[in-house]
Amino acid sequence: MNDKIRIDFAMAEGAVLRVLGLIERRGYRLCAIGMTEHEDGETASMELEIAARDAGRDLAVLDRQIRRLVGIRAVARFPMPMASAA
């Protein structure tokens, strides 16, 4: 099952790489990525669709780990709708 997360962060050197690297190292696959720079020119938001590589991964743990990174302003999780069987 895929999950969608939104991460607001300070646009500092290496910020995007830190976030994406953490997600991959914690056992999640990146399925889709979108990024928007805010009008202030100092912050941005990333919307990511991710999938756990195995059933033992807990999204709440990943959420806490992302929040601990330098420059993270906010993290929001959005459940993806279940695909219906045809």
SULLINLIN-V615488 format. One record per pair of residues at least 6 apart in sequence whose C-alpha atoms are under 7 Angstrom apart, sorted by the first residue. I is the first residue (numbers start at 1). J is the second residue. Records with the same first field share a line. If there is no record, write none. Layout:
I = J ; J
//
This chain:
1 = 51
2 = 49 ; 50 ; 51 ; 80
3 = 49 ; 50 ; 51 ; 78 ; 79 ; 80
4 = 47 ; 48 ; 49 ; 50 ; 77 ; 78 ; 79 ; 80
5 = 47 ; 48 ; 49 ; 75 ; 76 ; 77 ; 78
6 = 45 ; 46 ; 47 ; 48 ; 75 ; 76 ; 77
7 = 45 ; 46 ; 47 ; 74 ; 75 ; 76
8 = 44 ; 45 ; 46 ; 72 ; 73 ; 74 ; 75
9 = 43 ; 44 ; 45 ; 71 ; 72 ; 73
10 = 42 ; 43 ; 44 ; 71 ; 72
11 = 42 ; 43 ; 44
19 = 66
27 = 52 ; 53
28 = 50 ; 51 ; 52 ; 53
29 = 50 ; 51 ; 52 ; 53
30 = 49 ; 50 ; 51
31 = 49 ; 50 ; 51
32 = 48 ; 49
33 = 46 ; 47 ; 48 ; 49
34 = 46 ; 47 ; 48
35 = 45 ; 46 ; 47
36 = 44 ; 45 ; 46
37 = 43 ; 44 ; 45
38 = 44
63 = 75
67 = 75
//
